[in-house]
């Protein structure tokens, strides 16, 4: 639905989010990429078999389980095909493309910083050289923030290639919340050494916890040069790390950051190929219900898209907010824990949450790069005589955005100084996800994703 007073075009949403910036498994690269999965990466809430009672109903066809004809039966010209086409072409594809564009600029920007870091001699009193290095580092950090904001929009679009093989491609881009900084430190040393047990180092064959946006955050924003491993986990490769010269450690970290940024660029390109290529997933979604399609009905494809919205339930509400609030167990026990936030080093957690909510709103309202087509889930609810649910959700999204915008500084500081504000943000996000899991799913006769059936907070 088009709301002229609140356009949420992709570029505008990302620009607004950016304005507040403050805060060994192996794989192989290439178009045919597949990665071994890890059985413990996805948590199951224990309610996999919850049924709304209308799972197989194609609600825009009067309840039949046949492909959508392309014409809405109840109101106007809504159809599920139009919903899929708009979200695929004007929301998902531009989001992935913008992320790929941002990722493509990172290697040169990070290398510009690393060249200055490598050449820097701290024994000389060269203030100009230090200022140039610091400026280049800031540019690399800002490039990371821009790339991260674009990715946090994409986090609400985990479908197809990003969902396949236990989210292997998604984890190569961003492995949070399973980030392991000890693994990153180990690979900094392995990369500097040039090999692992005599085999030439190849980042594309390293596990997701050693690469991606979370590894780059650690490398570019962490000023503590000691490794993050326990003595037992450090291994021989890091045995002498903490005793090495500080400048040498900075140089090795920046050199690995260059390698990680190149890998991120290649992974983003792989995403675009698997999404938008001739046989890509975007085409599969839009061909739903046709002969030979992997989706027997259009509703099945709509359900895959709606599944992605549930990122707001588990990852956003539970991991990003409830866990550091102490509502779930964290590394501090069951109390306020600033160390449990998503973005510890860049202090970018609030910006990430804002981008997540903005992307949810985009998908719900269908507001993408084509202002003439804003077919979204709000229109689907209108089509199913569920306008009250639509209105409640639109107001809930606005309330969640306002609560997040009211948080000052970074999330770590807000947890210490404004617990009520963070708690309010969690409550407002929960209002939206409660609607999502109940009225939204039931009114549209869609199925819940298997991992999002239970909530106890």
C-alpha positions, 0 to 999 in steps of 0.5 A, spaced: 500 500 500 502 506 498 502 511 504 505 518 501 506 521 508 511 516 509 515 513 503 520 508 505 524 507 499 530 502 500 535 508 499 531 513 503 530 507 509 538 506 509 540 513 508 536 514 515 539 508 518 546 511 516 544 518 519 544 515 526 551 511 525 554 511 532 554 505 534 573 448 522 568 447 517 570 448 510 566 451 503 568 452 496 567 459 492 563 459 486 556 459 483 555 452 484 557 453 492 555 448 497 557 448 504 557 443 509 552 444 515 552 444 522 546 441 526 546 446 532 546 452 528 538 453 528 534 453 534 527 449 535 522 452 540 519 445 540 512 447 537 514 445 530 507 442 528 503 448 530 497 448 525 493 454 524 488 450 521 488 453 514 495 451 511 493 449 504 488 454 503 490 459 497 486 465 500 486 469 494 482 464 490 476 463 495 480 457 499 482 453 493 488 450 492 489 452 485 494 457 482 492 464 483 489 467 477 492 473 477 486 477 479 483 478 486 477 476 488 475 480 493 478 487 493 481 491 487 486 488 483 490 484 488 493 478 487 498 474 490 502 474 484 502 481 484 505 481 491 510 476 490 513 480 483 513 487 487 517 484 493 521 480 489 523 485 484 522 492 487 524 490 495 528 484 495 533 484 489 534 492 490 536 490 497 541 484 495 544 489 489 545 494 494 549 490 499 553 487 493 555 494 491 557 496 498 561 490 499 564 491 492 567 497 495 570 495 501 576 491 499 579 498 496 577 502 502 580 497 507 586 496 503 588 503 503 587 503 510 592 497 511 597 500 506 598 506 511 598 501 517 603 497 514 608 503 512 607 506 519 612 507 524 610 508 531 617 510 533 617 516 529 614 522 531 610 523 524 603 526 526 601 527 519 602 520 517 598 518 524 593 522 522 592 519 515 592 512 518 587 514 522 583 518 517 583 511 513 581 507 518 575 511 519 573 511 512 574 503 513 570 503 519 564 507 515 564 503 509 563 497 514 557 501 517 554 502 510 555 495 508 552 492 515 546 497 514 544 494 507 545 487 510 541 488 516 535 490 511 537 483 507 536 479 514 529 480 513 529 477 507 533 470 508 529 466 503 532 461 497 539 461 497 540 464 504 536 459 507 539 453 503 544 448 506 542 451 513 543 458 511 550 456 509 551 462 504 548 467 509 553 465 515 559 466 510 556 473 510 554 474 517 555 468 522 552 472 528 549 470 533 554 464 532 560 469 532 567 466 534 572 472 535 578 467 537 577 463 530 578 470 527 584 471 531 587 464 529 586 466 522 589 472 522 595 468 524 594 463 519 593 468 514 600 471 516 603 465 516 601 463 509 599 456 510 595 451 515 599 445 516 603 446 510 596 447 506 596 454 503 591 458 506 584 459 503 579 463 506 574 461 502 575 454 505 575 456 512 568 456 516 563 462 517 566 464 524 572 466 521 570 471 515 564 475 513 561 482 516 562 480 524 570 478 523 571 485 519 567 488 525 572 485 530 578 487 525 576 494 524 573 496 531 577 492 536 583 496 539 585 491 544 590 487 540 591 481 545 587 475 542 580 473 544 582 465 546 582 462 552 589 459 553 586 452 552 583 454 545 589 459 543 593 453 540 600 453 537 598 458 532 597 464 537 602 461 543 606 468 542 601 472 539 600 477 545 608 478 546 609 480 539 610 488 537 603 492 537 605 495 530 606 488 528 599 485 530 596 491 527 599 490 521 597 482 521 590 484 523 589 489 517 592 485 512 587 479 514 581 485 514 583 486 506 583 478 505 576 478 509 573 484 505 575 481 498 572 474 500 565 478 502 565 481 496 565 475 492 560 472 497 555 478 495 557 476 488 555 469 489 548 471 492 546 475 486 548 470 482 544 465 486 538 470 487 538 474 480 541 469 475 537 466 469 535 460 474 535 464 480 531 464 486 527 470 484 525 467 478 522 461 481 518 465 486 515 469 480 513 462 477 510 459 483 504 455 481 506 454 473 507 447 470 514 445 473 515 450 478 517 447 485 511 451 488 505 447 487 501 453 489 502 461 489 501 461 496 507 456 497 511 462 495 508 467 499 509 463 505 516 462 504 516 470 503 512 471 510 517 466 513 523 471 512 519 476 516 519 472 523 527 474 523 523 479 527 521 474 532 527 470 534 533 474 532 531 481 533 526 480 539 529 475 543 537 475 541 538 482 540 533 485 545 531 480 550 538 476 551 542 482 553 536 485 557 537 478 561 530 476 559 534 469 557 540 467 559 546 470 557 554 470 559 552 474 565 547 470 567 540 472 567 541 480 568 543 486 564 549 484 560 552 489 555 557 484 553 551 480 550 549 485 545 549 484 537 555 489 535 560 489 541 566 493 538 562 497 532 557 499 537 552 499 532 546 495 535 541 500 535 542 502 527 542 494 526 535 494 529 533 500 526 534 497 519 531 490 521 524 494 523 525 498 516 526 492 512 520 489 515 516 495 514 518 495 507 516 488 506 509 489 509 507 495 506 510 493 499 514 499 498 520 499 494 523 502 488 517 502 484 512 508 487 507 505 482 507 498 485 506 498 492 503 491 493 504 488 500 502 484 505 497 490 508 494 489 501 493 482 502 490 483 509 485 488 506 483 483 501 482 478 506 477 483 510 482 483 515 484 491 515 483 491 523 489 487 523 493 491 518 492 497 522 494 494 528 500 492 525 502 498 522 501 502 528 505 497 532 511 498 527 511 505 528 511 504 535 517 500 535 520 505 530 519 510 535 521 506 541 528 504 538 529 512 535 528 514 543 534 510 545 540 514 546 548 513 544 549 505 543 545 499 546 551 498 551 550 504 554 542 504 554 542 498 557 546 501 563 543 508 563 536 507 560 533 500 562 526 502 561 527 505 554 530 498 552 525 494 555 520 499 552 523 497 545 523 490 546 515 490 548 514 494 542 517 489 538 514 484 541 507 487 540 508 486 532 511 479 533 505 477 537 500 480 531 505 476 526 504 469 529 497 470 531 492 474 527 497 475 521 498 468 520 491 466 521 487 471 517 492 470 511 491 462 512 499 461 512 503 457 516 508 459 521 515 457 520 517 451 524 522 455 529 517 461 531 512 457 534 513 458 541 515 465 546 515 465 553 518 472 554 
